Amino acid sequence: MNNLSQRLTLGLLLLLLADIIWIMSSKLINYVPYKIDDYKKPFFFAYTKASIFTLYFLVYILFKELRKPCGNQTNYMFVNFDTIENNDDDDDEEDDNVFTDETERLSTASFVPIKNPSVTSGTESDDSGTVKPNNKVVRFNKVAEVRHLSETEATEALMARLSYAATIRAREICRLSRQLLNLHQTAKLAFTVAPLWGVANLLHQVSMVYMEQTLVSVVLSTTSFFTLLLSLFFVTPPKDRFTVTKLITVLFSITGNVIITLPDSHFSFSEINVGFALSLFSAVFYALNIVTLRSWVDHEDKLDIILYFGLVGLFNVLMFWPLFIFLHYFELETFEWPNKQQAISLLINGVVKATLPEVIWLWGCLLTSSIIATMSIGLTIPMSYMLYGISSQNKSDYERFLLPSFYLGLVPTTFSYFCLIWLTYRFNYNQNEYNCLSRCQRKNLIRLRDSDAEQAESLIQIHETDKEV
């Protein structure tokens, strides 16, 4: 139970940190001397953001310490317990053979030279190490015979020295390490998810051309709704499955975000049609992305996040470069290299708003659930209003922070988020309690059956003796 609560707490802190980085990066971008407002190239901007993710692949190749499983783990954490359990059945047969040769359990002999073969030993010697001539002298051999214990016997000896808590912990870590996706499996997952993430990223950038950023954020907050609906069609972890309570909570949160941004929205009907459609499809593809990932990975220890994001960026670079030719040929987005100032702004925006918070957010998502993670995206709306209202010197930002609609929408947004956290916490608690209860019941049933068998045998024996008498 402590492990589940700790994982949930850490995941919530990581999601909050990702939201803070997203909000602070949006504010810090305003202080960059080179703006990209005159560079309306949404596809180029999305492609640049995806190409920055390839830096993680270079980090994975260059820094071996960041790979999973880490090299600083102790050896017993990667013991193959399946071989131990299989060998337990043969212990009785081996114990019956009293004349078992102990050398069969050892490896072939190997001879290792001794560092100081000239050292002698006698019964009496002085302080200088010289031996008296009248005493017998023992001379050591120059090499030593070395035999290694077999891996099975060494594993059993190692596990026998561990405490019960360490054994349970070692079994869990060993199980997760065996389920860790290797390079081929991670590449297959990244290849499946990369087009979904790339399309969602592109639609998000294009929608910001037709609609305000606040409205795009509101529509993007519907990702939690689509994630919950798609969990009906995908095999997801139990925490991510659809329930009516979660649906009401998600709709309550989206309603709060709409109430917050409604007084500050200025748009025309034609623009809202195009921008709203693009943002909505972007939310759908983001939901497909996260649900597909969660159907593959149900625990954070099963995925190397650095390798995963590096491969996603690499596949996006290889898949979407032909769109440059297509868009330029049909004059939908003419290809044009940015100048030096625009390139610096693109690089800063992509690094600050894409690389670091995306990794932190995905880590928090794997620790908590996909519904909590996608709902945390909607928290950036009230948090940004609070930040701009407190720190901004603009009077309009402060007045917008004091509007009653802000507090009217803040209540359902925060309440639904904490309500969903409570539901997830109670699910973990009940699941753990159910597992413990089922184990106890199973043990009690076994004990009752054994006692019944003993009583039956004793009754039969008494009945037979009565007949003989």
Residue pairs with C-beta under 8 A, 6 or more apart in sequence:
1 428
1 429
1 432
4 428
4 429
4 432
5 425
5 428
7 300
7 367
7 368
8 367
8 368
8 421
8 424
8 425
8 428
10 364
10 367
11 363
11 364
11 365
11 366
11 367
11 368
11 372
12 364
12 368
12 372
12 421
13 364
14 360
14 361
14 363
14 364
14 367
15 361
15 364
15 365
15 368
15 372
15 373
15 376
16 376
17 360
17 364
18 357
18 358
18 360
18 361
18 364
18 376
19 376
19 377
19 379
19 380
19 383
20 383
21 352
21 353
21 356
21 357
21 360
22 353
22 357
22 380
23 380
23 383
23 384
23 387
24 387
25 349
25 352
25 353
25 357
26 353
26 384
27 387
27 388
27 391
28 352
29 345
29 348
29 349
29 352
29 353
32 344
32 345
32 348
32 349
33 341
34 341
34 342
34 344
34 345
35 345
36 45
36 338
36 342
36 345
36 346
36 349
39 338
39 342
39 346
40 209
41 333
41 336
41 338
42 202
42 205
42 206
42 208
42 209
42 333
43 202
43 205
43 206
43 323
43 324
43 327
43 333
44 333
44 335
44 338
45 205
45 346
45 350
46 198
46 201
46 202
46 204
46 205
47 316
47 317
47 320
47 321
47 324
48 346
48 347
48 350
49 201
49 350
49 354
50 197
50 198
50 201
50 312
50 313
50 316
50 317
50 320
51 313
51 316
51 317
52 313
52 347
52 350
52 351
52 354
52 355
53 309
53 310
53 312
53 313
53 314
53 316
53 354
53 355
53 358
54 310
54 313
54 314
54 317
55 310
55 313
55 355
56 306
56 307
56 309
56 310
56 313
56 355
56 359
57 307
57 310
57 311
57 313
57 314
58 310
59 66
59 306
59 310
60 66
60 67
60 304
60 306
60 307
60 310
64 71
65 71
66 306
67 304
67 306
67 307
68 180
68 301
68 304
69 78
69 177
69 180
73 173
75 158
76 158
76 159
76 162
76 166
76 170
77 170
77 173
77 174
77 177
78 173
78 174
78 177
79 155
79 158
79 159
79 170
79 174
80 155
80 174
80 178
81 171
81 174
81 175
83 152
83 155
84 152
84 155
84 156
84 159
87 152
87 156
94 100
103 147
105 149
105 150
105 153
106 147
106 148
106 149
106 150
107 147
107 148
107 149
107 150
108 147
109 145
109 146
109 147
110 145
110 146
110 147
111 143
111 144
111 145
111 146
112 143
112 144
112 146
113 142
113 143
113 144
114 140
114 141
114 142
114 143
114 144
117 140
117 141
117 142
119 140
120 131
120 137
120 138
120 139
120 140
121 137
121 138
121 140
122 131
122 132
122 135
122 136
122 137
122 138
123 135
123 136
124 131
124 132
124 135
125 131
125 132
126 132
131 137
149 157
159 167
159 170
162 170
176 299
176 301
176 302
177 301
179 299
179 301
179 302
180 301
180 302
180 303
180 304
181 189
181 296
181 297
181 302
181 303
181 304
183 307
186 303
186 304
186 307
186 308
186 311
187 311
189 293
189 296
189 297
189 303
189 308
190 308
190 311
190 312
190 314
190 315
191 311
191 315
192 292
193 289
193 292
193 293
193 312
194 311
194 312
194 315
194 316
194 319
195 315
195 319
196 285
196 288
196 289
196 292
197 285
197 286
197 289
197 312
197 316
198 316
198 319
198 320
199 285
200 282
200 283
200 285
200 286
200 288
200 289
201 282
202 320
203 278
203 279
203 281
203 282
203 285
204 216
204 220
204 278
204 279
204 282
206 278
207 216
207 219
207 275
207 278
207 279
207 282
208 216
209 275
210 271
210 274
210 275
210 278
211 267
211 271
211 272
211 274
211 275
211 276
211 279
212 265
212 266
212 267
214 261
214 264
214 265
214 381
215 261
215 265
215 267
215 272
215 275
215 276
215 279
216 275
216 279
217 257
217 261
217 377
217 378
217 380
217 381
218 254
218 257
218 258
218 261
218 378
218 381
219 276
219 279
219 280
219 282
219 283
220 279
220 282
220 283
220 286
220 377
221 253
221 254
221 257
221 283
221 375
221 377
221 378
221 381
222 254
222 280
222 283
223 283
223 286
223 287
223 290
223 374
223 377
224 250
224 253
224 254
224 371
224 374
224 375
224 377
224 378
225 247
225 250
225 251
225 254
226 283
226 284
226 286
226 287
226 288
227 240
227 287
227 290
227 291
227 370
227 371
227 374
228 242
228 246
228 247
228 250
228 371
229 242
229 287
230 287
230 288
230 291
231 240
231 241
231 242
231 291
231 370
232 242
234 291
234 292
234 294
234 295
235 295
236 291
236 294
236 295
236 298
236 370
237 294
237 298
237 369
238 427
238 431
239 368
239 369
239 371
239 424
239 427
239 428
240 291
240 294
240 369
240 370
240 371
243 423
245 423
246 371
246 420
246 423
249 416
249 419
249 420
249 423
250 371
250 375
250 416
250 420
252 412
252 415
252 416
253 375
253 378
253 412
253 413
253 416
253 417
254 378
255 409
255 412
256 382
256 409
256 410
256 411
256 412
256 413
256 414
256 416
257 378
257 381
257 382
257 409
257 413
258 409
259 405
259 408
259 409
259 412
260 381
260 382
260 385
260 405
260 406
260 409
260 410
260 413
261 381
261 409
262 405
263 400
263 403
263 405
264 400
267 275
286 374
287 374
290 365
290 370
290 373
290 374
291 370
293 362
294 365
294 370
297 303
297 366
299 366
300 363
300 366
300 367
303 366
305 359
305 362
305 363
305 366
306 359
308 362
309 358
309 359
309 362
324 335
326 332
327 333
327 334
327 335
328 334
328 335
338 346
361 373
361 376
364 373
364 376
365 372
365 373
365 374
368 421
368 424
369 424
371 420
372 417
372 420
372 421
372 424
375 416
375 417
375 420
376 417
378 413
379 413
379 414
379 417
381 413
382 406
382 409
382 410
382 413
382 414
385 400
385 401
385 406
386 401
388 394
388 397
388 400
388 401
389 397
389 398
389 400
389 401
389 402
390 401
392 398
400 406
